[in-house]
Structure formats: C-alpha cells, structure tokens
Amino acid sequence: MNRMERKHPDAAGKRIGVLDLQGDVCEHLDHLTRLDVAAGPVKQAKDFEGLAGLILPGGESTCLARLLRAFKIDEIIVRKFRNGMKLWGTCAGAILLAKSLVGEAPHLGLIDIEVERNGFGSQLDSFACMATVPKVSPMPIPLTFIRAPKIVRVGKGVDVLLEMGDFIAAAESADVLVTVFHPELTPSLAFHRYFADKCGLSTAEGKMVATDWDRTSWMKFARINAGDSEPCPLGDATEAGRLG
C-alpha cells in the first residue's frame, strides 16, 4: 500500500497526543488543555490508543528522526495515519512529515511538501512577527520562528494557509497540518483550536487567546504528581529543545 493511501478510521478517537521524545511537548499540552481538549504525551505503542490526532512538536529534527526509527515509532505513526489519525507537525515536526527535503532523504513523507531545513540561518536569525491566517483565525496571530525551516513547494492536494515572502509558513492536506513556526510558544490558541476541529473534537467555546498565559505556563505539565510514573520532559527548559 502506498504511504499516502488512507483507510476509514476504525474508531473515532477522543484525544490528541503530543509525541514525547524530545522538544516542545509540555507547551502543546498546555494549549490543548486550555481548550478543554483531552490530551497526553505519546512515547510508546499503547499511548496511541484512542487518538484522533497527533502533534509532532518542534525540537531537533535529526534527533527526533533517529528516535522514531530506533523505537519503531515511525511505523506506528504511519499505520495509525492510514487508519484515520490526523497529524500536525510544528517546525521540526513539519520536517519529519514532509515528502521531500532539500539535500537529504525524507522521513515519514506523509504530506506532499518540500522543506528546507534551517531556512533562515542560525539560531541568531530566529524572530517573531504577526500574521493573518483567515482560515484559522479572524484576528492576527503571533508567530515565533526558532531556527525555522521553510516550506519551498507544495504538491497536489496541499493547500497553503500562510505564505510570507519567498516561503510558505503553514500548509495542510485533508489529514495533515504543518507549520514552520511555534504556535505553542505564544498565547494564541488559534492553531490548536484549528487542529482540534480538524480532528473532529470540540473545544472551549470562543476561546482564541489565553489571557493568563506566560512563558512559564508549561511548567505545570513538567511536575511529578502523586501517582505519576514520570514527568513530561522539559521541552522549554533549554534552547536545544526548540531547534528546528
């Protein structure tokens, strides 16, 4: 079966998972929880049960790709995707999902886009800005680019959500969303709401911005609570956790 072929989902999932190997895991969980979406970290086969969607977070794409292969998580993602699970890749996650990469072999290849890694240069060339994405939000959305890739081409069946200058910053197919920036590092909930809708899940009515959000909001997901076997990894603790 071709990787891009899809089956009808076996059963409707009720949760969104965040791939928990490295990167901005807790930040995504924080945003999903603010929208009243059931969410949890995903790092082994059993964690995929009942998922309507999976977020592949920003982090270090080479590290993530090696971990996906080492633990055979890549095979599970492809299988669950074929059975109806939606996917969203942010920054490094978009690199992992791309069908084509400039100058190197692709990884999962589940959306027909071509991506250039480190499209803006070094970590020092990271930046933030505002942009309007009409399909996602009626209001301008804050965008954070950290050693970001660029989407340089989209193929058949892929719609551009945001184009900026000479690159595409956000795109989607029927089942995959990709953003080269980090919505989880801003108070905006717009993209997380959009992905939840794409997964067929309901969200907190009318909530587009977390007014009480700050840079430390994710930390509550990194604590060890009574009965927990292990904490969520500190995805925002170092800049290394944010490399695209």
TARA-V88292 format. One record per residue. RES is the residue in three letters. PHI is phi in whole degrees, 0 to 359 (999 if undefined). Layout:
{{RES/PHI} {RES/PHI}}
This chain:
{{MET/999} {ASN/295} {ARG/303} {MET/273} {GLU/290} {ARG/232} {LYS/257} {HIS/291} {PRO/298} {ASP/294} {ALA/203} {ALA/287} {GLY/285} {LYS/240} {ARG/228} {ILE/245} {GLY/259} {VAL/239} {LEU/303} {ASP/249} {LEU/249} {GLN/183} {GLY/109} {ASP/278} {VAL/279} {CYS/297} {GLU/296} {HIS/292} {LEU/299} {ASP/300} {HIS/293} {LEU/295} {THR/296} {ARG/296} {LEU/265} {ASP/62} {VAL/262} {ALA/295} {ALA/211} {GLY/195} {PRO/288} {VAL/232} {LYS/221} {GLN/214} {ALA/305} {LYS/296} {ASP/288} {PHE/278} {GLU/294} {GLY/77} {LEU/274} {ALA/273} {GLY/204} {LEU/226} {ILE/261} {LEU/262} {PRO/280} {GLY/293} {GLY/178} {GLU/249} {SER/297} {THR/295} {CYS/298} {LEU/299} {ALA/298} {ARG/294} {LEU/292} {LEU/302} {ARG/288} {ALA/300} {PHE/257} {LYS/57} {ILE/288} {ASP/301} {GLU/295} {ILE/292} {ILE/300} {VAL/298} {ARG/296} {LYS/292} {PHE/298} {ARG/298} {ASN/264} {GLY/116} {MET/288} {LYS/279} {LEU/229} {TRP/224} {GLY/250} {THR/251} {CYS/56} {ALA/301} {GLY/298} {ALA/294} {ILE/298} {LEU/296} {LEU/275} {ALA/294} {LYS/286} {SER/219} {LEU/238} {VAL/292} {GLY/79} {GLU/204} {ALA/284} {PRO/285} {HIS/251} {LEU/279} {GLY/61} {LEU/255} {ILE/217} {ASP/280} {ILE/226} {GLU/246} {VAL/237} {GLU/254} {ARG/292} {ASN/49} {GLY/296} {PHE/254} {GLY/115} {SER/278} {GLN/303} {LEU/293} {ASP/267} {SER/294} {PHE/201} {ALA/230} {CYS/202} {MET/244} {ALA/208} {THR/259} {VAL/234} {PRO/306} {LYS/288} {VAL/258} {SER/204} {PRO/285} {MET/253} {PRO/303} {ILE/245} {PRO/287} {LEU/238} {THR/239} {PHE/252} {ILE/237} {ARG/45} {ALA/280} {PRO/279} {LYS/236} {ILE/273} {VAL/255} {ARG/201} {VAL/237} {GLY/256} {LYS/297} {GLY/83} {VAL/244} {ASP/257} {VAL/277} {LEU/266} {LEU/210} {GLU/243} {MET/227} {GLY/62} {ASP/263} {PHE/218} {ILE/257} {ALA/260} {ALA/209} {ALA/207} {GLU/204} {SER/251} {ALA/299} {ASP/236} {VAL/227} {LEU/244} {VAL/227} {THR/225} {VAL/270} {PHE/251} {HIS/244} {PRO/297} {GLU/287} {LEU/258} {THR/224} {PRO/283} {SER/288} {LEU/256} {ALA/300} {PHE/289} {HIS/291} {ARG/297} {TYR/298} {PHE/292} {ALA/300} {ASP/299} {LYS/297} {CYS/276} {GLY/80} {LEU/255} {SER/278} {THR/227} {ALA/303} {GLU/301} {GLY/73} {LYS/274} {MET/244} {VAL/224} {ALA/270} {THR/293} {ASP/261} {TRP/288} {ASP/214} {ARG/295} {THR/256} {SER/300} {TRP/296} {MET/296} {LYS/294} {PHE/274} {ALA/261} {ARG/275} {ILE/270} {ASN/266} {ALA/302} {GLY/91} {ASP/281} {SER/279} {GLU/198} {PRO/278} {CYS/292} {PRO/296} {LEU/282} {GLY/294} {ASP/248} {ALA/286} {THR/223} {GLU/297} {ALA/298} {GLY/285} {ARG/240} {LEU/289} {GLY/273}}
